[in-house]
Amino acid sequence: MPYVVSNIAVKVLKREEDEGTLDFAIKADVANHGENEEVMVEIQGLDRDGFEVYALYLRGRVPRGSSKTLTTKEDYVSFADFNGIVKWQYSH
């Protein structure tokens, strides 16, 4: 496996109560064991039954043989979608 993903963390940045949406940031530590420095990993948000209800990609340059924290921001996500997520995981 070319990447090892760990320490996934999520932070709500802003809530728009009148629109029923929020903005959040997500980050993860990515170790690159592959050949390419350009890294893209899929992170899945799972509901309580283990089904994917949200997916996003973390992208960045991670030198081969090293690790780096990658982060991204998601905007205008519905409260219902976000609140249904009980676990974030790396999709291998």
PDB file with one MODEL, atoms N, CA, C and O in Angstrom:
MODEL        1
ATOM      1  N   MET A   1       0.839  -1.175   0.000  1.00  0.00           N
ATOM      2  CA  MET A   1       0.000   0.000   0.000  1.00  0.00           C
ATOM      3  C   MET A   1       0.893   1.251   0.000  1.00  0.00           C
ATOM      4  O   MET A   1       1.764   1.392   0.858  1.00  0.00           O
ATOM      5  N   PRO A   2       0.677   2.147  -0.954  1.00  0.00           N
ATOM      6  CA  PRO A   2       1.594   3.291  -1.053  1.00  0.00           C
ATOM      7  C   PRO A   2       1.410   4.360   0.016  1.00  0.00           C
ATOM      8  O   PRO A   2       2.322   5.155   0.243  1.00  0.00           O
ATOM      9  N   TYR A   3       0.238   4.403   0.688  1.00  0.00           N
ATOM     10  CA  TYR A   3      -0.003   5.446   1.690  1.00  0.00           C
ATOM     11  C   TYR A   3      -0.490   4.838   2.999  1.00  0.00           C
ATOM     12  O   TYR A   3      -1.200   3.832   3.014  1.00  0.00           O
ATOM     13  N   VAL A   4      -0.091   5.472   4.090  1.00  0.00           N
ATOM     14  CA  VAL A   4      -0.625   5.150   5.408  1.00  0.00           C
ATOM     15  C   VAL A   4      -1.255   6.431   5.929  1.00  0.00           C
ATOM     16  O   VAL A   4      -0.592   7.464   6.030  1.00  0.00           O
ATOM     17  N   VAL A   5      -2.537   6.358   6.259  1.00  0.00           N
ATOM     18  CA  VAL A   5      -3.286   7.527   6.715  1.00  0.00           C
ATOM     19  C   VAL A   5      -3.672   7.317   8.174  1.00  0.00           C
ATOM     20  O   VAL A   5      -4.183   6.262   8.550  1.00  0.00           O
ATOM     21  N   SER A   6      -3.419   8.342   8.990  1.00  0.00           N
ATOM     22  CA  SER A   6      -3.730   8.244  10.414  1.00  0.00           C
ATOM     23  C   SER A   6      -4.147   9.608  10.954  1.00  0.00           C
ATOM     24  O   SER A   6      -4.033  10.627  10.273  1.00  0.00           O
ATOM     25  N   ASN A   7      -4.625   9.601  12.175  1.00  0.00           N
ATOM     26  CA  ASN A   7      -4.976  10.833  12.896  1.00  0.00           C
ATOM     27  C   ASN A   7      -5.943  11.732  12.135  1.00  0.00           C
ATOM     28  O   ASN A   7      -5.710  12.934  12.008  1.00  0.00           O
ATOM     29  N   ILE A   8      -7.021  11.153  11.634  1.00  0.00           N
ATOM     30  CA  ILE A   8      -8.046  11.945  10.944  1.00  0.00           C
ATOM     31  C   ILE A   8      -8.794  12.766  11.989  1.00  0.00           C
ATOM     32  O   ILE A   8      -9.259  12.237  12.998  1.00  0.00           O
ATOM     33  N   ALA A   9      -8.903  14.070  11.730  1.00  0.00           N
ATOM     34  CA  ALA A   9      -9.606  14.964  12.656  1.00  0.00           C
ATOM     35  C   ALA A   9     -10.468  15.945  11.865  1.00  0.00           C
ATOM     36  O   ALA A   9     -10.112  16.364  10.764  1.00  0.00           O
ATOM     37  N   VAL A  10     -11.607  16.299  12.453  1.00  0.00           N
ATOM     38  CA  VAL A  10     -12.576  17.195  11.807  1.00  0.00           C
ATOM     39  C   VAL A  10     -12.897  18.342  12.759  1.00  0.00           C
ATOM     40  O   VAL A  10     -13.008  18.158  13.972  1.00  0.00           O
ATOM     41  N   LYS A  11     -13.043  19.529  12.176  1.00  0.00           N
ATOM     42  CA  LYS A  11     -13.401  20.711  12.967  1.00  0.00           C
ATOM     43  C   LYS A  11     -14.472  21.505  12.228  1.00  0.00           C
ATOM     44  O   LYS A  11     -14.286  21.872  11.068  1.00  0.00           O
ATOM     45  N   VAL A  12     -15.589  21.771  12.894  1.00  0.00           N
ATOM     46  CA  VAL A  12     -16.630  22.621  12.306  1.00  0.00           C
ATOM     47  C   VAL A  12     -16.157  24.067  12.382  1.00  0.00           C
ATOM     48  O   VAL A  12     -15.785  24.545  13.454  1.00  0.00           O
ATOM     49  N   LEU A  13     -16.172  24.759  11.252  1.00  0.00           N
ATOM     50  CA  LEU A  13     -15.693  26.128  11.178  1.00  0.00           C
ATOM     51  C   LEU A  13     -16.806  27.158  11.283  1.00  0.00           C
ATOM     52  O   LEU A  13     -16.634  28.209  11.900  1.00  0.00           O
ATOM     53  N   LYS A  14     -17.952  26.849  10.677  1.00  0.00           N
ATOM     54  CA  LYS A  14     -19.055  27.809  10.657  1.00  0.00           C
ATOM     55  C   LYS A  14     -20.361  27.067  10.460  1.00  0.00           C
ATOM     56  O   LYS A  14     -20.441  26.106   9.694  1.00  0.00           O
ATOM     57  N   ARG A  15     -21.386  27.528  11.165  1.00  0.00           N
ATOM     58  CA  ARG A  15     -22.734  26.976  11.012  1.00  0.00           C
ATOM     59  C   ARG A  15     -23.647  28.076  10.491  1.00  0.00           C
ATOM     60  O   ARG A  15     -23.651  29.191  11.013  1.00  0.00           O
ATOM     61  N   GLU A  16     -24.411  27.761   9.471  1.00  0.00           N
ATOM     62  CA  GLU A  16     -25.413  28.683   8.922  1.00  0.00           C
ATOM     63  C   GLU A  16     -26.780  28.127   9.304  1.00  0.00           C
ATOM     64  O   GLU A  16     -27.380  27.357   8.554  1.00  0.00           O
ATOM     65  N   GLU A  17     -27.267  28.527  10.479  1.00  0.00           N
ATOM     66  CA  GLU A  17     -28.514  27.982  11.017  1.00  0.00           C
ATOM     67  C   GLU A  17     -29.691  28.200  10.071  1.00  0.00           C
ATOM     68  O   GLU A  17     -30.514  27.303   9.886  1.00  0.00           O
ATOM     69  N   ASP A  18     -29.777  29.402   9.464  1.00  0.00           N
ATOM     70  CA  ASP A  18     -30.914  29.701   8.594  1.00  0.00           C
ATOM     71  C   ASP A  18     -30.908  28.879   7.311  1.00  0.00           C
ATOM     72  O   ASP A  18     -31.961  28.661   6.712  1.00  0.00           O
ATOM     73  N   GLU A  19     -29.727  28.419   6.880  1.00  0.00           N
ATOM     74  CA  GLU A  19     -29.615  27.602   5.666  1.00  0.00           C
ATOM     75  C   GLU A  19     -29.522  26.110   5.975  1.00  0.00           C
ATOM     76  O   GLU A  19     -29.671  25.279   5.079  1.00  0.00           O
ATOM     77  N   GLY A  20     -29.275  25.770   7.241  1.00  0.00           N
ATOM     78  CA  GLY A  20     -29.139  24.364   7.612  1.00  0.00           C
ATOM     79  C   GLY A  20     -27.868  23.726   7.086  1.00  0.00           C
ATOM     80  O   GLY A  20     -27.831  22.525   6.817  1.00  0.00           O
ATOM     81  N   THR A  21     -26.801  24.550   6.938  1.00  0.00           N
ATOM     82  CA  THR A  21     -25.535  24.034   6.426  1.00  0.00           C
ATOM     83  C   THR A  21     -24.388  24.436   7.343  1.00  0.00           C
ATOM     84  O   THR A  21     -24.528  25.292   8.217  1.00  0.00           O
ATOM     85  N   LEU A  22     -23.265  23.799   7.118  1.00  0.00           N
ATOM     86  CA  LEU A  22     -22.051  24.141   7.853  1.00  0.00           C
ATOM     87  C   LEU A  22     -20.836  23.992   6.963  1.00  0.00           C
ATOM     88  O   LEU A  22     -20.877  23.328   5.928  1.00  0.00           O
ATOM     89  N   ASP A  23     -19.750  24.625   7.388  1.00  0.00           N
ATOM     90  CA  ASP A  23     -18.441  24.472   6.755  1.00  0.00           C
ATOM     91  C   ASP A  23     -17.562  23.727   7.753  1.00  0.00           C
ATOM     92  O   ASP A  23     -17.620  23.996   8.953  1.00  0.00           O
ATOM     93  N   PHE A  24     -16.746  22.791   7.264  1.00  0.00           N
ATOM     94  CA  PHE A  24     -15.835  22.092   8.155  1.00  0.00           C
ATOM     95  C   PHE A  24     -14.490  21.870   7.479  1.00  0.00           C
ATOM     96  O   PHE A  24     -14.375  21.867   6.254  1.00  0.00           O
ATOM     97  N   ALA A  25     -13.483  21.685   8.314  1.00  0.00           N
ATOM     98  CA  ALA A  25     -12.149  21.343   7.833  1.00  0.00           C
ATOM     99  C   ALA A  25     -11.840  19.931   8.309  1.00  0.00           C
ATOM    100  O   ALA A  25     -12.299  19.497   9.365  1.00  0.00           O
ATOM    101  N   ILE A  26     -11.057  19.232   7.512  1.00  0.00           N
ATOM    102  CA  ILE A  26     -10.641  17.879   7.879  1.00  0.00           C
ATOM    103  C   ILE A  26      -9.158  17.749   7.570  1.00  0.00           C
ATOM    104  O   ILE A  26      -8.664  18.290   6.582  1.00  0.00           O
ATOM    105  N   LYS A  27      -8.459  17.024   8.430  1.00  0.00           N
ATOM    106  CA  LYS A  27      -7.030  16.813   8.222  1.00  0.00           C
ATOM    107  C   LYS A  27      -6.671  15.374   8.563  1.00  0.00           C
ATOM    108  O   LYS A  27      -7.380  14.693   9.304  1.00  0.00           O
ATOM    109  N   ALA A  28      -5.549  14.931   8.003  1.00  0.00           N
ATOM    110  CA  ALA A  28      -5.039  13.596   8.292  1.00  0.00           C
ATOM    111  C   ALA A  28      -3.542  13.577   8.024  1.00  0.00           C
ATOM    112  O   ALA A  28      -3.044  14.289   7.152  1.00  0.00           O
ATOM    113  N   ASP A  29      -2.838  12.759   8.780  1.00  0.00           N
ATOM    114  CA  ASP A  29      -1.411  12.544   8.534  1.00  0.00           C
ATOM    115  C   ASP A  29      -1.287  11.476   7.459  1.00  0.00           C
ATOM    116  O   ASP A  29      -1.898  10.412   7.558  1.00  0.00           O
ATOM    117  N   VAL A  30      -0.492  11.764   6.426  1.00  0.00           N
ATOM    118  CA  VAL A  30      -0.323  10.837   5.308  1.00  0.00           C
ATOM    119  C   VAL A  30       1.158  10.521   5.153  1.00  0.00           C
ATOM    120  O   VAL A  30       1.974  11.417   4.937  1.00  0.00           O
ATOM    121  N   ALA A  31       1.499   9.236   5.266  1.00  0.00           N
ATOM    122  CA  ALA A  31       2.857   8.757   5.012  1.00  0.00           C
ATOM    123  C   ALA A  31       2.894   8.211   3.590  1.00  0.00           C
ATOM    124  O   ALA A  31       2.055   7.396   3.207  1.00  0.00           O
ATOM    125  N   ASN A  32       3.868   8.664   2.815  1.00  0.00           N
ATOM    126  CA  ASN A  32       3.970   8.276   1.414  1.00  0.00           C
ATOM    127  C   ASN A  32       5.048   7.207   1.245  1.00  0.00           C
ATOM    128  O   ASN A  32       6.236   7.466   1.433  1.00  0.00           O
ATOM    129  N   HIS A  33       4.608   6.003   0.887  1.00  0.00           N
ATOM    130  CA  HIS A  33       5.525   4.898   0.605  1.00  0.00           C
ATOM    131  C   HIS A  33       5.510   4.550  -0.881  1.00  0.00           C
ATOM    132  O   HIS A  33       6.043   3.521  -1.297  1.00  0.00           O
ATOM    133  N   GLY A  34       4.890   5.424  -1.670  1.00  0.00           N
ATOM    134  CA  GLY A  34       4.786   5.193  -3.109  1.00  0.00           C
ATOM    135  C   GLY A  34       5.902   5.875  -3.878  1.00  0.00           C
ATOM    136  O   GLY A  34       6.867   6.367  -3.293  1.00  0.00           O
ATOM    137  N   GLU A  35       5.760   5.896  -5.185  1.00  0.00           N
ATOM    138  CA  GLU A  35       6.765   6.457  -6.071  1.00  0.00           C
ATOM    139  C   GLU A  35       6.527   7.926  -6.395  1.00  0.00           C
ATOM    140  O   GLU A  35       7.469   8.649  -6.718  1.00  0.00           O
ATOM    141  N   ASN A  36       5.282   8.371  -6.311  1.00  0.00           N
ATOM    142  CA  ASN A  36       4.908   9.712  -6.739  1.00  0.00           C
ATOM    143  C   ASN A  36       4.769  10.638  -5.530  1.00  0.00           C
ATOM    144  O   ASN A  36       4.193  10.248  -4.515  1.00  0.00           O
ATOM    145  N   GLU A  37       5.293  11.862  -5.634  1.00  0.00           N
ATOM    146  CA  GLU A  37       5.170  12.825  -4.538  1.00  0.00           C
ATOM    147  C   GLU A  37       3.790  13.480  -4.494  1.00  0.00           C
ATOM    148  O   GLU A  37       3.384  13.995  -3.453  1.00  0.00           O
ATOM    149  N   GLU A  38       3.070  13.463  -5.613  1.00  0.00           N
ATOM    150  CA  GLU A  38       1.716  14.020  -5.632  1.00  0.00           C
ATOM    151  C   GLU A  38       0.760  12.974  -5.066  1.00  0.00           C
ATOM    152  O   GLU A  38       0.556  11.915  -5.660  1.00  0.00           O
ATOM    153  N   VAL A  39       0.180  13.284  -3.917  1.00  0.00           N
ATOM    154  CA  VAL A  39      -0.642  12.328  -3.184  1.00  0.00           C
ATOM    155  C   VAL A  39      -2.112  12.752  -3.250  1.00  0.00           C
ATOM    156  O   VAL A  39      -2.436  13.936  -3.154  1.00  0.00           O
ATOM    157  N   MET A  40      -2.987  11.767  -3.413  1.00  0.00           N
ATOM    158  CA  MET A  40      -4.421  11.991  -3.324  1.00  0.00           C
ATOM    159  C   MET A  40      -5.026  10.781  -2.610  1.00  0.00           C
ATOM    160  O   MET A  40      -4.903   9.650  -3.081  1.00  0.00           O
ATOM    161  N   VAL A  41      -5.678  11.027  -1.473  1.00  0.00           N
ATOM    162  CA  VAL A  41      -6.300   9.940  -0.717  1.00  0.00           C
ATOM    163  C   VAL A  41      -7.770  10.267  -0.496  1.00  0.00           C
ATOM    164  O   VAL A  41      -8.136  11.417  -0.257  1.00  0.00           O
ATOM    165  N   GLU A  42      -8.601   9.242  -0.578  1.00  0.00           N
ATOM    166  CA  GLU A  42     -10.026   9.417  -0.346  1.00  0.00           C
ATOM    167  C   GLU A  42     -10.341   9.145   1.121  1.00  0.00           C
ATOM    168  O   GLU A  42      -9.902   8.146   1.692  1.00  0.00           O
ATOM    169  N   ILE A  43     -11.107  10.052   1.718  1.00  0.00           N
ATOM    170  CA  ILE A  43     -11.577   9.893   3.085  1.00  0.00           C
ATOM    171  C   ILE A  43     -13.092   9.721   3.030  1.00  0.00           C
ATOM    172  O   ILE A  43     -13.792  10.499   2.383  1.00  0.00           O
ATOM    173  N   GLN A  44     -13.587   8.696   3.715  1.00  0.00           N
ATOM    174  CA  GLN A  44     -15.016   8.407   3.728  1.00  0.00           C
ATOM    175  C   GLN A  44     -15.617   8.771   5.085  1.00  0.00           C
ATOM    176  O   GLN A  44     -15.013   8.541   6.133  1.00  0.00           O
ATOM    177  N   GLY A  45     -16.815   9.343   5.039  1.00  0.00           N
ATOM    178  CA  GLY A  45     -17.615   9.527   6.243  1.00  0.00           C
ATOM    179  C   GLY A  45     -18.655   8.427   6.285  1.00  0.00           C
ATOM    180  O   GLY A  45     -19.444   8.280   5.352  1.00  0.00           O
ATOM    181  N   LEU A  46     -18.663   7.653   7.362  1.00  0.00           N
ATOM    182  CA  LEU A  46     -19.560   6.500   7.478  1.00  0.00           C
ATOM    183  C   LEU A  46     -20.671   6.765   8.484  1.00  0.00           C
ATOM    184  O   LEU A  46     -20.472   7.440   9.494  1.00  0.00           O
ATOM    185  N   ASP A  47     -21.854   6.215   8.182  1.00  0.00           N
ATOM    186  CA  ASP A  47     -22.955   6.321   9.137  1.00  0.00           C
ATOM    187  C   ASP A  47     -22.846   5.190  10.170  1.00  0.00           C
ATOM    188  O   ASP A  47     -21.907   4.395  10.136  1.00  0.00           O
ATOM    189  N   ARG A  48     -23.813   5.130  11.081  1.00  0.00           N
ATOM    190  CA  ARG A  48     -23.740   4.143  12.173  1.00  0.00           C
ATOM    191  C   ARG A  48     -23.826   2.701  11.699  1.00  0.00           C
ATOM    192  O   ARG A  48     -23.454   1.784  12.430  1.00  0.00           O
ATOM    193  N   ASP A  49     -24.317   2.492  10.470  1.00  0.00           N
ATOM    194  CA  ASP A  49     -24.390   1.140   9.917  1.00  0.00           C
ATOM    195  C   ASP A  49     -23.179   0.796   9.057  1.00  0.00           C
ATOM    196  O   ASP A  49     -23.113  -0.293   8.486  1.00  0.00           O
ATOM    197  N   GLY A  50     -22.222   1.717   8.961  1.00  0.00           N
ATOM    198  CA  GLY A  50     -21.006   1.461   8.199  1.00  0.00           C
ATOM    199  C   GLY A  50     -21.099   1.814   6.731  1.00  0.00           C
ATOM    200  O   GLY A  50     -20.211   1.455   5.957  1.00  0.00           O
ATOM    201  N   PHE A  51     -22.159   2.514   6.324  1.00  0.00           N
ATOM    202  CA  PHE A  51     -22.307   2.917   4.926  1.00  0.00           C
ATOM    203  C   PHE A  51     -21.681   4.281   4.695  1.00  0.00           C
ATOM    204  O   PHE A  51     -21.741   5.163   5.551  1.00  0.00           O
ATOM    205  N   GLU A  52     -21.078   4.438   3.523  1.00  0.00           N
ATOM    206  CA  GLU A  52     -20.512   5.730   3.157  1.00  0.00           C
ATOM    207  C   GLU A  52     -21.646   6.713   2.871  1.00  0.00           C
ATOM    208  O   GLU A  52     -22.521   6.447   2.047  1.00  0.00           O
ATOM    209  N   VAL A  53     -21.615   7.858   3.568  1.00  0.00           N
ATOM    210  CA  VAL A  53     -22.608   8.897   3.330  1.00  0.00           C
ATOM    211  C   VAL A  53     -21.953  10.195   2.866  1.00  0.00           C
ATOM    212  O   VAL A  53     -22.639  11.144   2.487  1.00  0.00           O
ATOM    213  N   TYR A  54     -20.614  10.231   2.898  1.00  0.00           N
ATOM    214  CA  TYR A  54     -19.883  11.414   2.446  1.00  0.00           C
ATOM    215  C   TYR A  54     -18.482  10.963   2.045  1.00  0.00           C
ATOM    216  O   TYR A  54     -17.929  10.043   2.647  1.00  0.00           O
ATOM    217  N   ALA A  55     -17.913  11.602   1.041  1.00  0.00           N
ATOM    218  CA  ALA A  55     -16.550  11.287   0.625  1.00  0.00           C
ATOM    219  C   ALA A  55     -15.869  12.567   0.160  1.00  0.00           C
ATOM    220  O   ALA A  55     -16.500  13.462  -0.401  1.00  0.00           O
ATOM    221  N   LEU A  56     -14.567  12.629   0.407  1.00  0.00           N
ATOM    222  CA  LEU A  56     -13.773  13.777  -0.031  1.00  0.00           C
ATOM    223  C   LEU A  56     -12.346  13.310  -0.273  1.00  0.00           C
ATOM    224  O   LEU A  56     -11.974  12.194   0.088  1.00  0.00           O
ATOM    225  N   TYR A  57     -11.558  14.172  -0.883  1.00  0.00           N
ATOM    226  CA  TYR A  57     -10.165  13.844  -1.186  1.00  0.00           C
ATOM    227  C   TYR A  57      -9.230  14.839  -0.527  1.00  0.00           C
ATOM    228  O   TYR A  57      -9.482  16.044  -0.528  1.00  0.00           O
ATOM    229  N   LEU A  58      -8.149  14.320   0.035  1.00  0.00           N
ATOM    230  CA  LEU A  58      -7.046  15.145   0.512  1.00  0.00           C
ATOM    231  C   LEU A  58      -5.938  15.036  -0.522  1.00  0.00           C
ATOM    232  O   LEU A  58      -5.569  13.938  -0.936  1.00  0.00           O
ATOM    233  N   ARG A  59      -5.409  16.186  -0.936  1.00  0.00           N
ATOM    234  CA  ARG A  59      -4.379  16.211  -1.970  1.00  0.00           C
ATOM    235  C   ARG A  59      -3.207  17.060  -1.499  1.00  0.00           C
ATOM    236  O   ARG A  59      -3.377  18.006  -0.731  1.00  0.00           O
ATOM    237  N   GLY A  60      -2.016  16.707  -1.971  1.00  0.00           N
ATOM    238  CA  GLY A  60      -0.847  17.515  -1.665  1.00  0.00           C
ATOM    239  C   GLY A  60       0.427  16.820  -2.076  1.00  0.00           C
ATOM    240  O   GLY A  60       0.423  15.682  -2.546  1.00  0.00           O
ATOM    241  N   ARG A  61       1.513  17.534  -1.888  1.00  0.00           N
ATOM    242  CA  ARG A  61       2.839  16.990  -2.198  1.00  0.00           C
ATOM    243  C   ARG A  61       3.447  16.451  -0.907  1.00  0.00           C
ATOM    244  O   ARG A  61       3.666  17.190   0.053  1.00  0.00           O
ATOM    245  N   VAL A  62       3.714  15.150  -0.906  1.00  0.00           N
ATOM    246  CA  VAL A  62       4.349  14.494   0.228  1.00  0.00           C
ATOM    247  C   VAL A  62       5.573  13.759  -0.315  1.00  0.00           C
ATOM    248  O   VAL A  62       5.422  12.777  -1.042  1.00  0.00           O
ATOM    249  N   PRO A  63       6.775  14.210   0.022  1.00  0.00           N
ATOM    250  CA  PRO A  63       7.969  13.544  -0.489  1.00  0.00           C
ATOM    251  C   PRO A  63       7.976  12.050  -0.161  1.00  0.00           C
ATOM    252  O   PRO A  63       7.547  11.626   0.912  1.00  0.00           O
ATOM    253  N   ARG A  64       8.468  11.283  -1.102  1.00  0.00           N
ATOM    254  CA  ARG A  64       8.552   9.826  -0.928  1.00  0.00           C
ATOM    255  C   ARG A  64       9.337   9.502   0.340  1.00  0.00           C
ATOM    256  O   ARG A  64      10.402  10.069   0.585  1.00  0.00           O
ATOM    257  N   GLY A  65       8.797   8.582   1.143  1.00  0.00           N
ATOM    258  CA  GLY A  65       9.462   8.157   2.365  1.00  0.00           C
ATOM    259  C   GLY A  65       9.236   9.083   3.552  1.00  0.00           C
ATOM    260  O   GLY A  65       9.874   8.916   4.591  1.00  0.00           O
ATOM    261  N   SER A  66       8.348  10.048   3.419  1.00  0.00           N
ATOM    262  CA  SER A  66       8.079  10.952   4.535  1.00  0.00           C
ATOM    263  C   SER A  66       6.575  11.049   4.768  1.00  0.00           C
ATOM    264  O   SER A  66       5.780  10.428   4.062  1.00  0.00           O
ATOM    265  N   SER A  67       6.203  11.836   5.766  1.00  0.00           N
ATOM    266  CA  SER A  67       4.786  12.033   6.044  1.00  0.00           C
ATOM    267  C   SER A  67       4.511  13.518   6.225  1.00  0.00           C
ATOM    268  O   SER A  67       5.404  14.315   6.513  1.00  0.00           O
ATOM    269  N   LYS A  68       3.235  13.858   6.044  1.00  0.00           N
ATOM    270  CA  LYS A  68       2.814  15.247   6.122  1.00  0.00           C
ATOM    271  C   LYS A  68       1.329  15.274   6.472  1.00  0.00           C
ATOM    272  O   LYS A  68       0.588  14.351   6.134  1.00  0.00           O
ATOM    273  N   THR A  69       0.901  16.331   7.148  1.00  0.00           N
ATOM    274  CA  THR A  69      -0.518  16.517   7.420  1.00  0.00           C
ATOM    275  C   THR A  69      -1.151  17.223   6.229  1.00  0.00           C
ATOM    276  O   THR A  69      -0.726  18.311   5.841  1.00  0.00           O
ATOM    277  N   LEU A  70      -2.170  16.596   5.654  1.00  0.00           N
ATOM    278  CA  LEU A  70      -2.927  17.192   4.558  1.00  0.00           C
ATOM    279  C   LEU A  70      -4.282  17.624   5.085  1.00  0.00           C
ATOM    280  O   LEU A  70      -4.843  16.978   5.970  1.00  0.00           O
ATOM    281  N   THR A  71      -4.808  18.707   4.548  1.00  0.00           N
ATOM    282  CA  THR A  71      -6.082  19.242   5.021  1.00  0.00           C
ATOM    283  C   THR A  71      -6.880  19.819   3.865  1.00  0.00           C
ATOM    284  O   THR A  71      -6.326  20.185   2.829  1.00  0.00           O
ATOM    285  N   THR A  72      -8.181  19.894   4.059  1.00  0.00           N
ATOM    286  CA  THR A  72      -9.054  20.540   3.089  1.00  0.00           C
ATOM    287  C   THR A  72     -10.269  21.083   3.831  1.00  0.00           C
ATOM    288  O   THR A  72     -10.518  20.742   4.987  1.00  0.00           O
ATOM    289  N   LYS A  73     -11.014  21.932   3.143  1.00  0.00           N
ATOM    290  CA  LYS A  73     -12.208  22.543   3.709  1.00  0.00           C
ATOM    291  C   LYS A  73     -13.396  22.212   2.825  1.00  0.00           C
ATOM    292  O   LYS A  73     -13.301  22.263   1.599  1.00  0.00           O
ATOM    293  N   GLU A  74     -14.513  21.872   3.450  1.00  0.00           N
ATOM    294  CA  GLU A  74     -15.753  21.579   2.741  1.00  0.00           C
ATOM    295  C   GLU A  74     -16.785  22.628   3.149  1.00  0.00           C
ATOM    296  O   GLU A  74     -16.938  22.929   4.333  1.00  0.00           O
ATOM    297  N   ASP A  75     -17.488  23.178   2.170  1.00  0.00           N
ATOM    298  CA  ASP A  75     -18.468  24.230   2.415  1.00  0.00           C
ATOM    299  C   ASP A  75     -19.886  23.754   2.128  1.00  0.00           C
ATOM    300  O   ASP A  75     -20.103  22.856   1.314  1.00  0.00           O
ATOM    301  N   TYR A  76     -20.840  24.365   2.805  1.00  0.00           N
ATOM    302  CA  TYR A  76     -22.273  24.179   2.553  1.00  0.00           C
ATOM    303  C   TYR A  76     -22.724  22.721   2.633  1.00  0.00           C
ATOM    304  O   TYR A  76     -23.471  22.243   1.780  1.00  0.00           O
ATOM    305  N   VAL A  77     -22.264  22.031   3.657  1.00  0.00           N
ATOM    306  CA  VAL A  77     -22.669  20.644   3.895  1.00  0.00           C
ATOM    307  C   VAL A  77     -23.895  20.686   4.806  1.00  0.00           C
ATOM    308  O   VAL A  77     -23.894  21.395   5.813  1.00  0.00           O
ATOM    309  N   SER A  78     -24.932  19.935   4.463  1.00  0.00           N
ATOM    310  CA  SER A  78     -26.155  19.975   5.267  1.00  0.00           C
ATOM    311  C   SER A  78     -25.907  19.394   6.654  1.00  0.00           C
ATOM    312  O   SER A  78     -25.100  18.482   6.834  1.00  0.00           O
ATOM    313  N   PHE A  79     -26.628  19.949   7.630  1.00  0.00           N
ATOM    314  CA  PHE A  79     -26.535  19.433   8.998  1.00  0.00           C
ATOM    315  C   PHE A  79     -26.840  17.940   9.015  1.00  0.00           C
ATOM    316  O   PHE A  79     -26.144  17.166   9.673  1.00  0.00           O
ATOM    317  N   ALA A  80     -27.884  17.538   8.289  1.00  0.00           N
ATOM    318  CA  ALA A  80     -28.306  16.131   8.296  1.00  0.00           C
ATOM    319  C   ALA A  80     -27.191  15.224   7.789  1.00  0.00           C
ATOM    320  O   ALA A  80     -26.923  14.179   8.382  1.00  0.00           O
ATOM    321  N   ASP A  81     -26.543  15.615   6.700  1.00  0.00           N
ATOM    322  CA  ASP A  81     -25.445  14.797   6.167  1.00  0.00           C
ATOM    323  C   ASP A  81     -24.298  14.709   7.171  1.00  0.00           C
ATOM    324  O   ASP A  81     -23.801  13.621   7.465  1.00  0.00           O
ATOM    325  N   PHE A  82     -23.886  15.854   7.691  1.00  0.00           N
ATOM    326  CA  PHE A  82     -22.745  15.880   8.606  1.00  0.00           C
ATOM    327  C   PHE A  82     -23.049  15.136   9.901  1.00  0.00           C
ATOM    328  O   PHE A  82     -22.224  14.356  10.378  1.00  0.00           O
ATOM    329  N   ASN A  83     -24.222  15.370  10.470  1.00  0.00           N
ATOM    330  CA  ASN A  83     -24.570  14.739  11.744  1.00  0.00           C
ATOM    331  C   ASN A  83     -24.770  13.234  11.621  1.00  0.00           C
ATOM    332  O   ASN A  83     -24.727  12.525  12.627  1.00  0.00           O
ATOM    333  N   GLY A  84     -24.985  12.739  10.415  1.00  0.00           N
ATOM    334  CA  GLY A  84     -25.120  11.304  10.206  1.00  0.00           C
ATOM    335  C   GLY A  84     -23.793  10.560  10.192  1.00  0.00           C
ATOM    336  O   GLY A  84     -23.773   9.329  10.206  1.00  0.00           O
ATOM    337  N   ILE A  85     -22.697  11.285  10.166  1.00  0.00           N
ATOM    338  CA  ILE A  85     -21.366  10.663  10.113  1.00  0.00           C
ATOM    339  C   ILE A  85     -20.899  10.346  11.530  1.00  0.00           C
ATOM    340  O   ILE A  85     -20.816  11.229  12.384  1.00  0.00           O
ATOM    341  N   VAL A  86     -20.597   9.076  11.761  1.00  0.00           N
ATOM    342  CA  VAL A  86     -20.104   8.657  13.078  1.00  0.00           C
ATOM    343  C   VAL A  86     -18.627   8.258  13.036  1.00  0.00           C
ATOM    344  O   VAL A  86     -17.988   8.116  14.078  1.00  0.00           O
ATOM    345  N   LYS A  87     -18.087   8.079  11.820  1.00  0.00           N
ATOM    346  CA  LYS A  87     -16.692   7.659  11.703  1.00  0.00           C
ATOM    347  C   LYS A  87     -16.119   8.152  10.379  1.00  0.00           C
ATOM    348  O   LYS A  87     -16.787   8.098   9.346  1.00  0.00           O
ATOM    349  N   TRP A  88     -14.887   8.628  10.417  1.00  0.00           N
ATOM    350  CA  TRP A  88     -14.143   8.981   9.206  1.00  0.00           C
ATOM    351  C   TRP A  88     -13.048   7.950   9.010  1.00  0.00           C
ATOM    352  O   TRP A  88     -12.377   7.572   9.970  1.00  0.00           O
ATOM    353  N   GLN A  89     -12.855   7.487   7.777  1.00  0.00           N
ATOM    354  CA  GLN A  89     -11.802   6.512   7.517  1.00  0.00           C
ATOM    355  C   GLN A  89     -11.185   6.719   6.142  1.00  0.00           C
ATOM    356  O   GLN A  89     -11.793   7.299   5.243  1.00  0.00           O
ATOM    357  N   TYR A  90      -9.962   6.226   6.008  1.00  0.00           N
ATOM    358  CA  TYR A  90      -9.248   6.222   4.729  1.00  0.00           C
ATOM    359  C   TYR A  90      -9.818   5.096   3.873  1.00  0.00           C
ATOM    360  O   TYR A  90      -9.945   3.961   4.333  1.00  0.00           O
ATOM    361  N   SER A  91     -10.156   5.409   2.644  1.00  0.00           N
ATOM    362  CA  SER A  91     -10.635   4.400   1.707  1.00  0.00           C
ATOM    363  C   SER A  91      -9.438   3.872   0.931  1.00  0.00           C
ATOM    364  O   SER A  91      -8.916   4.569   0.061  1.00  0.00           O
ATOM    365  N   HIS A  92      -9.000   2.677   1.222  1.00  0.00           N
ATOM    366  CA  HIS A  92      -7.804   2.096   0.602  1.00  0.00           C
ATOM    367  C   HIS A  92      -8.016   1.861  -0.861  1.00  0.00           C
ATOM    368  O   HIS A  92      -7.114   1.377  -1.545  1.00  0.00           O
TER     369      HIS A  92
ENDMDL
END
